Amino acid sequence: MTKGESPISKETIKSLTLDIEGSLLSFDKFIKAQEQLAILLHEVDKTLANKNRPLINWRISQVHSGSIHLTLEGMPQDQITPSQISEVIKTVERGIVTILEHPIRPKYFSDRALESARSLAILK
């Protein structure tokens, strides 16, 4: 699952960490996890911004071995503010919590975002 660098709050956050437990994660599953997380972030970004394309660029800021801990950081650019990046991250975090607690679609999750979140949840 994913976790932000700080709890969901009013504070601005700019990174999100994907934690995949287990020491024998195959390369293919690692690639799939990256792809699904990228789809999830881009879909929520597009929905929040009400645009046809994502506005935020993401970069890998940390990778830790053993169990996989992949941290992505949203990069402010042109008209994208840190608060917009934070809103995407918080929406993804809240959405994942919603999926885990209730069988309902999280706010701002498109069909594609929902499918990516589910794919991440079952990745082993």
C-alpha positions in Angstrom: 0.0 0.0 0.0 1.0 3.6 -0.1 1.8 6.0 2.7 2.5 9.7 2.6 5.5 11.2 4.3 3.1 12.8 6.8 -0.4 11.9 8.0 -3.4 13.3 6.1 -3.8 16.8 7.4 -3.9 20.4 6.3 -0.1 20.4 6.0 1.4 20.4 2.5 3.0 17.1 1.5 4.9 16.5 -1.7 5.9 12.8 -1.7 4.2 9.5 -1.5 5.8 6.1 -0.6 4.8 2.8 -2.0 5.6 0.0 0.4 5.6 -3.6 -0.8 6.5 -6.1 1.9 8.4 -9.3 1.1 12.1 -9.9 0.2 11.5 -11.8 -3.0 9.6 -9.4 -5.2 10.2 -10.2 -8.8 11.4 -7.5 -11.2 8.2 -7.8 -13.2 6.1 -7.2 -10.1 8.3 -4.2 -9.3 7.7 -2.8 -12.7 3.9 -3.4 -12.5 3.8 -1.7 -9.1 5.5 1.4 -10.6 3.1 1.4 -13.6 0.0 1.0 -11.4 1.1 3.8 -9.0 1.8 6.1 -12.0 -1.6 5.4 -13.5 -3.3 6.0 -10.1 -1.5 9.3 -9.5 -2.1 10.5 -13.1 -5.8 9.6 -13.1 -6.5 11.4 -9.7 -4.5 14.4 -11.0 -6.5 14.6 -14.2 -9.8 14.2 -12.3 -8.9 16.8 -9.6 -7.8 19.3 -12.2 -10.7 18.5 -14.5 -8.3 18.1 -17.4 -7.6 15.5 -20.1 -4.0 15.1 -19.1 -2.1 15.0 -15.8 -0.5 18.3 -14.8 2.0 17.1 -12.2 5.4 15.5 -13.1 6.6 12.8 -10.6 10.1 11.7 -9.9 11.6 8.9 -7.9 13.2 10.5 -4.8 14.1 7.3 -2.9 14.2 3.6 -3.3 15.1 1.2 -0.4 15.9 -2.5 -0.9 14.7 -5.5 0.9 11.0 -4.9 1.1 10.4 -2.3 -1.6 10.0 1.3 -0.5 9.6 3.5 -3.5 9.1 7.3 -2.8 7.8 9.5 -5.5 7.9 13.3 -5.3 5.6 15.7 -7.2 7.6 18.4 -8.9 6.1 22.0 -8.9 6.3 23.5 -12.4 4.8 26.5 -14.3 1.3 26.8 -12.8 1.4 23.8 -10.5 1.7 24.6 -6.8 2.9 22.5 -3.9 -0.7 22.6 -2.6 -2.0 21.0 -5.8 0.6 18.2 -5.5 -0.4 17.7 -1.8 -4.1 17.5 -2.8 -3.4 14.7 -5.3 -1.4 12.7 -2.7 -4.0 13.2 0.0 -6.8 12.2 -2.3 -4.9 9.0 -3.3 -4.2 8.2 0.4 -7.9 8.8 1.4 -9.0 6.8 -1.6 -6.9 3.8 -0.6 -8.2 4.0 3.0 -11.8 4.1 1.6 -11.2 1.1 -0.6 -9.7 -0.9 2.4 -12.6 0.0 4.7 -15.7 0.1 2.4 -16.6 -1.3 -1.0 -17.3 2.1 -2.5 -15.6 4.3 -5.2 -13.4 6.9 -3.6 -14.0 10.5 -4.6 -12.0 11.6 -7.7 -11.1 7.9 -8.6 -11.8 7.2 -12.2 -12.4 3.6 -13.3 -8.7 3.3 -14.3 -7.6 4.8 -11.0 -9.8 2.3 -9.1 -8.4 -0.6 -11.1 -4.8 0.5 -10.4 -5.4 0.8 -6.7 -6.9 -2.7 -6.6 -3.9 -4.0 -8.6 -1.5 -2.4 -6.1 -3.5 -3.9 -3.2 -3.1 -7.5 -4.4 0.5 -7.2 -5.5 2.6 -9.9 -3.7 
